[in-house]
Amino acid sequence: MTSPFGPRTLDIDEARTLLPGLTVIDVRTPGEYAAGHLPGALNIPLHQLDRALPTLGRRTGEVLVVCASGARSENARRILGEHGVPALTLVGGTQGWAARGHELHRPASGGRRTWAMERQVRFTAGALVLVGLVLALLHPAWQLLSAGIAGGLVLSALTNTCGMAAVLSKLPHNRPRPADLEATLAALAQQA
């Protein structure tokens, strides 16, 4: 953990030690969450975090925010901090947690697994670049599609944000059902 004035992070060993006393919020998409999450984590996708702010604001303890690798959870930690909710982010995210050999929980429903958002972005970007190159054989203007995707990837790296991920998160398999989010918020309210 660093000072309250800088990034507040926990490494995996610290998180394992403190986990029973933290509220763990997984900000990945429901599909990613279903593929495996930290024990006791509640799913509030990053784009739905604003709906959870009133409930999270009533909490007394710190919140550990997790995602796949740490980028989305750091954005969520910053948003929570701006609203007075003390939060930490897990260095390395669920990928780092699993790489250290720690168990990930999966819902008993056995539902279809969804690709991680990073993989969805790589697939979509690659497919659009290929489509642009193939269509450029018919008309050179289609090269602009590939150039636009390349520019978007560069901008994504420079800003540490991802517009394509924001768009993909709105697809049905990446969105929580309203009842799921309401159940999560109700569980948070009971913990407060």
N, C-alpha and C positions, 0 to 999 in steps of 0.2 A: 504494500500500500504506500502511496506517496502522500505528499501534503494535501490538505483539502483545497489548496489553491491551484494545484496542477492535476494532471490526469490521475484518476483514482482507479487503480487496477489491482487485481489479485492474481497471483500466479496459481497454478493448478494445486500445488501442495497447500498453500494458504486457504484456497477455496475448499478443499476437502476437509480441512480442520474446522473452518467456520460454517460450513454448509448447513448444519442443523439449525443455526441461529439466524440464517438469512432467508429472505423471500427471494426465490429465484424466478426471474422472468425471462423467457426465451422469446426473442423478437423475430425469429425466423418465420417463414410461412407455415401454415398448418401441415402441409405435406412434408416439409423438412423436419418439423417437430415430430411428426408421427414416425419418421424414419429413425429417430433416436434422440433422446434429450437427457439432460442431467436429472438425477433423482429428485423428485418433488418439484420440478420446474413447471411453471404455468405458462401457457402460450398466449402472448399478446403480440401479434405481428407489428412490426415497426410502424406501418402505415395506419395502425389502429391505436397507437399509444395515446393519442390525444383523448380518446374515449375513456381510457383508464386513469388519466391524471387525477380526477377528483378522488377516486378510490385509493390510489397510491399515495396521494397527499395526506390521507388520514392515517397512514402507517407510522409507527414509532421507530421501527428498526430499519436497518439498511437493506437495500435491494441489490441483489447481484443480477446484472443484466448479461445475458449470453446470446450468442449467435453462432454461426459456423466457425468464423475465424477471429472475430473481434471488431471488424469495421462497423457493422450495423449496431452492435451493442455499444460501441463508443458513441455513436450518434444518439442512441437512446439515452445513454448515461448523461450526455450533455443536455438533452431536452429535459430530462427529469431534474437535473441540477438547476436549470433555469426556472423550474417551478417549485423549488425548495424541497425536492425529494432526494435524500441522500442515497447515492447509488454508486456501485462499483461495477467494473467490467472484467470479465475473465480473459486473461491473456491467452490467446490461442483458441478460444472458444471451444465448442463441442468437438471439433476436430482434434485439438490438442488434448482434450480430456480423454478421448477414445485412444489417441496415440500413446498415451501414458498407461493404457491398459485398464482404465476405469470403465465401469459399466454404464451403458446408456439404457434408459428405460424406453420401452415402446408400448403403445396402447395395445390392449388385448384384442381389439377389434380385428386385427390382421388386415387392415385396409391396404389398398394399393400404395406402394411407396412412390414418392415424388422425388425427382432429382433435386439436389442442392441448388440454390439459386445461382451460385457461381457457374455450375455446370449448365443450367438452363441458359444463362447469358452467353457462355462460350458457344453452345450449340446454335442459338439464334443468330448471334453475330457471324459465326462461320457460315451458316446457311445463307444468310443475306448477302455476304460477300461473294459466295459462289454463284448465287442467282444473278447478282449484278455482273459478274464476269461472263457468265454464259449468255445473258441477254445482250451484253456488249458486242457479241458476235453479230447480232441482228442490227443493233444501232449503238454507236459509240457513246451516246448520252447515258446509257445504262451504267457506265463506269462510275457515274456520280453516286449511285447507290453504294457501291463498294467504298468509294472515297468518304462518303458521309458516315458509314459505319466505322471506318478507320479513325476519322476525326472524333467521333463519339467515344471510342475506346481511349484515345489519347486524353480527351477532356475528363473522362471518368478517372483515369489514373492521376491526373493533375489535381483534381478536386476531391478525390477519395469518395466520390458519390457515383451512383450508377442509374442513369435515367432509364436504361433498358430494364434493369431489375425492378424499378418502380412500376414500369408498364407491365412486366411479366407477373408481378405480385398481384395484379388485379385479375388474372385469369382464374376461372372457377376452381381449379385444383389447388391454387395457392391462397385462396381466400377462406377465412373462417366462416362457418355458418353462423348466423346471428345468435343462435342458441348456444353455440360453443363459447363465444366471447362473453355472453351474458353469464354463463356458468362459471367462467374464469373470474369475472368481476365479482360474482357472488362469493366465490371461494376466498378471494382477496379480502372482501369486506368482513367475512367471518374471522379472518386471521388478525384483523386490525385491533 
